[in-house]
């Protein structure tokens, strides 16, 4: 078993575009749940809206990259408004039900055969990343073992993570952020001070949704394709895993949690596949090993919740509202 290759592959996941996308989406969940107490189970839907909004506007209407980016952000904001207007005045569990259902509705809509010419149905859409890579300032060559395209998408993805983390950090240190934390702890007390709790919740839902839309774009650009199967309910649960690993009410927590999540997945897959190929494990095939690694991550998460429920960067005070 080649441990050098296994560990190098796992290390490569630390700064992969997929990890950056998960970090952004989990940061959006931190705004929703960690700071606002909004139980959003539909972050995968926001990612799908962002990805499809960008892909459809690029392929169908031929808009330039930045206009497609703006359209994706606007679509995610509209999606947040549609979810929030009927539910944010109700208890948190209603929002959880609505968001998880809305994410599935989005996924089923884009797979409708009648919309194949626009959404690509179950096959999805492809070849919409040309405008993005046309802006690549890096000439042909090797950059830390990567070609210029791979290095460019990593630079953009992690640059976006840094910018968004800084903005969220500044927001949560502002009076607006302090009101949001107050709503998380006791929204009736905040309401008694004359604050419009509904408006603050809506703003948090939109901001977290926009982060999810940006994550959806970063998630699809390296692949050059957007497919509905990638935006199932399990994606939101993976994002919550990242959030819990790093810490709920933190800015860096979702980023570190996404890194840990993908490194652990890569390590477990590499070790299991190596054991199977070497013949040390005969009762398991590669398909079963792919499922077993998620079981192992789930067990690790359970142990984390027992022995360090606040996550890597969190503190126990942040758990008081949960």
DANOR-V334014 format. One record per residue. RES is the residue in one small letter. PHI is phi in radians with two decimals (none if undefined). OMEGA is omega as a letter, one per 40 degrees, with the letter a starting at -180 (* if undefined). NEAR is the number of other ideal C-beta (glycine too) atoms within 8 Angstrom. Layout:
BEGIN
RES	PHI	OMEGA	NEAR
RES	PHI	OMEGA	NEAR
END
This chain:
BEGIN
x	none	a	9
x	-1.51	a	6
x	-1.19	i	7
x	-1.06	i	6
x	-1.18	a	8
x	-1.10	a	13
x	-1.25	i	9
x	-1.19	i	8
x	-1.14	i	10
x	-1.14	i	11
x	-1.12	i	8
x	-1.13	i	9
x	-1.31	a	14
x	-1.01	a	9
x	-2.14	i	8
x	-1.32	i	10
x	-1.05	i	12
x	-1.12	i	10
x	-1.10	i	13
x	-1.09	i	16
x	-1.12	i	14
x	-1.11	i	15
x	-1.09	i	16
x	-1.11	a	16
x	-1.14	i	17
x	-1.17	i	17
x	-1.11	i	16
x	-1.08	i	17
x	-1.16	i	16
x	-1.12	i	18
x	-1.11	a	13
x	-1.22	a	15
x	-1.65	a	12
x	-1.16	a	14
x	-1.81	a	14
x	-1.89	a	15
x	1.36	i	11
x	-1.52	a	13
x	-1.51	a	11
x	-1.64	i	13
x	-1.83	a	10
x	-2.17	a	14
x	-1.09	i	18
x	-1.07	i	14
x	-1.16	i	16
x	-1.12	i	19
x	-1.11	i	17
x	-1.15	i	16
x	-1.07	i	17
x	-1.12	a	18
x	-1.14	a	16
x	-1.25	i	12
x	-1.05	i	15
x	-1.23	a	16
x	-1.15	a	12
x	-1.18	a	12
x	-1.13	a	13
x	-1.32	a	13
x	-1.39	a	10
x	-1.42	a	7
x	-1.89	i	7
x	1.12	a	5
x	-1.34	i	8
x	-1.21	a	6
x	-1.01	a	10
x	-1.19	i	6
x	-1.21	i	9
x	-1.09	i	14
x	-1.08	i	10
x	-1.12	i	8
x	-1.10	i	12
x	-1.08	i	18
x	-1.15	i	12
x	-1.11	i	9
x	-1.09	i	12
x	-1.18	i	17
x	-1.15	i	11
x	-1.11	i	8
x	-1.06	i	14
x	-1.12	i	15
x	-1.11	i	10
x	-1.09	i	8
x	-1.36	a	14
x	-1.38	a	12
x	-0.97	a	8
x	-1.50	a	5
x	-2.10	a	10
x	-1.22	i	11
x	-1.51	a	4
x	-1.78	i	6
x	-1.19	a	5
x	-1.09	a	8
x	-1.15	i	7
x	-1.16	i	9
x	-1.10	i	15
x	-1.07	a	11
x	-1.13	a	8
x	-1.13	a	12
x	-1.20	a	15
x	-1.18	i	12
x	-1.24	a	9
x	-1.12	i	13
x	-1.11	i	18
x	-1.22	i	10
x	-1.08	i	9
x	-1.04	a	13
x	-1.15	i	14
x	-1.32	i	8
x	-1.10	a	9
x	-1.25	i	14
x	-1.65	a	10
x	-1.12	a	10
x	-1.10	i	6
x	-1.15	a	4
x	-1.85	a	10
x	-1.02	a	9
x	-1.18	a	3
x	-1.79	a	7
x	-1.77	a	13
x	1.41	a	10
x	0.93	a	11
x	-1.19	i	8
x	-1.37	i	5
x	1.33	a	12
x	-2.15	a	12
x	-2.54	i	8
x	1.09	i	8
x	-2.02	a	12
x	-1.63	a	9
x	-1.04	a	7
x	-1.12	i	11
x	-1.20	a	9
x	-1.26	i	9
x	-1.16	i	7
x	-1.55	a	7
x	-1.09	a	8
x	-1.49	a	4
x	-1.56	i	8
x	-1.21	i	4
x	-0.99	i	4
x	2.68	a	7
x	-1.83	i	6
x	-2.23	a	10
x	0.96	i	5
x	1.45	a	4
x	-2.05	i	9
x	-1.34	a	9
x	-1.15	i	12
x	-1.20	i	8
x	-1.10	i	10
x	-1.15	a	12
x	-1.13	a	12
x	-1.18	i	13
x	-1.17	i	13
x	-1.09	i	8
x	-1.18	a	9
x	-1.06	a	12
x	-1.34	i	10
x	-1.09	i	8
x	-1.15	i	12
x	-1.07	i	13
x	-1.10	a	8
x	-1.10	a	8
x	-1.18	i	12
x	-1.10	i	12
x	-1.12	i	8
x	-1.12	i	8
x	-1.14	i	13
x	-1.06	i	9
x	-1.17	i	8
x	-1.09	a	10
x	-1.30	i	11
x	-1.56	a	6
x	-1.47	i	8
x	-0.99	i	5
x	-1.05	a	9
x	-1.16	i	11
x	-1.17	i	8
x	-1.12	a	11
x	-1.08	i	13
x	-1.15	i	11
x	-1.11	i	12
x	-1.09	i	15
x	-1.04	a	11
x	-1.35	a	9
x	-2.81	a	7
x	-1.22	i	10
x	-1.18	i	6
x	-1.14	i	9
x	-1.16	i	13
x	-1.14	a	9
x	-1.19	i	6
x	-1.53	i	6
x	1.58	i	4
x	-1.47	i	10
x	-1.48	a	5
x	-1.06	a	10
x	-1.04	a	8
x	-1.15	i	7
x	-1.13	i	15
x	-1.10	i	13
x	-1.11	i	13
x	-1.08	i	9
x	-1.14	i	14
x	-1.12	i	16
x	-1.17	a	13
x	-1.09	i	11
x	-1.11	i	19
x	-1.18	i	15
x	-1.11	i	13
x	-1.07	i	15
x	-1.13	i	17
x	-1.13	i	18
x	-1.09	i	14
x	-1.11	i	16
x	-1.07	i	19
x	-1.19	i	13
x	-1.10	i	15
x	-1.16	a	14
x	-1.68	a	14
x	-1.02	i	11
x	-1.11	a	8
x	-1.40	a	7
x	1.22	a	9
x	-2.72	i	9
x	-2.14	a	13
x	-2.25	a	8
x	-1.09	a	10
x	-1.10	a	6
x	-1.39	a	8
x	-2.09	i	14
x	-1.32	a	8
x	-1.06	a	10
x	-1.09	i	6
x	-1.08	i	12
x	-1.09	i	13
x	-1.17	i	8
x	-1.11	i	10
x	-1.15	i	14
x	-1.15	i	10
x	-1.06	i	12
x	-1.04	a	16
x	-1.12	a	18
x	-1.22	i	13
x	-1.09	a	14
x	-1.49	a	19
x	2.26	a	16
x	-1.18	a	15
x	-1.59	a	11
x	-2.33	i	14
x	-1.62	a	11
x	-1.35	a	9
x	-0.95	i	19
x	-1.06	a	16
x	-1.19	i	14
x	-1.13	i	12
x	-1.08	i	19
x	-1.12	i	15
x	-1.09	a	12
x	-1.06	a	12
x	-1.01	a	14
x	-1.31	i	14
x	-1.15	i	12
x	-1.13	i	11
x	-1.06	a	12
x	-1.15	i	12
x	-1.11	a	11
x	-1.11	i	12
x	-1.13	a	11
x	-1.09	a	12
x	-1.18	a	10
x	-1.12	i	13
x	-1.10	i	10
x	-1.12	i	12
x	-1.12	i	11
x	-1.20	a	13
x	-1.17	i	7
x	-1.40	a	7
x	1.50	i	6
x	-1.19	i	6
x	-2.11	a	8
x	-1.93	a	4
x	-1.60	a	3
x	-2.37	i	10
x	-1.88	a	6
x	-1.15	i	7
x	-1.14	i	6
x	-1.15	i	8
x	-1.12	i	13
x	-1.08	i	9
x	-1.40	a	8
x	-1.11	a	11
x	-1.12	i	12
x	-1.23	i	9
x	-1.12	i	8
x	-1.12	i	10
x	-1.12	i	13
x	-1.11	i	8
x	-1.12	i	8
x	-1.08	i	9
x	-1.16	i	11
x	-1.06	i	8
x	-1.13	i	8
x	-1.10	a	12
x	-1.17	i	7
x	-1.39	a	6
x	-1.74	i	5
x	-2.58	a	6
x	-1.15	a	9
x	-1.43	i	10
x	1.45	a	16
x	-1.20	a	11
x	-1.82	a	9
x	-1.34	i	14
x	-2.33	a	6
x	-1.15	i	8
x	-1.13	a	5
x	-1.24	a	13
x	-1.57	a	10
x	-1.09	a	7
x	-1.44	a	7
x	-1.30	*	4
END
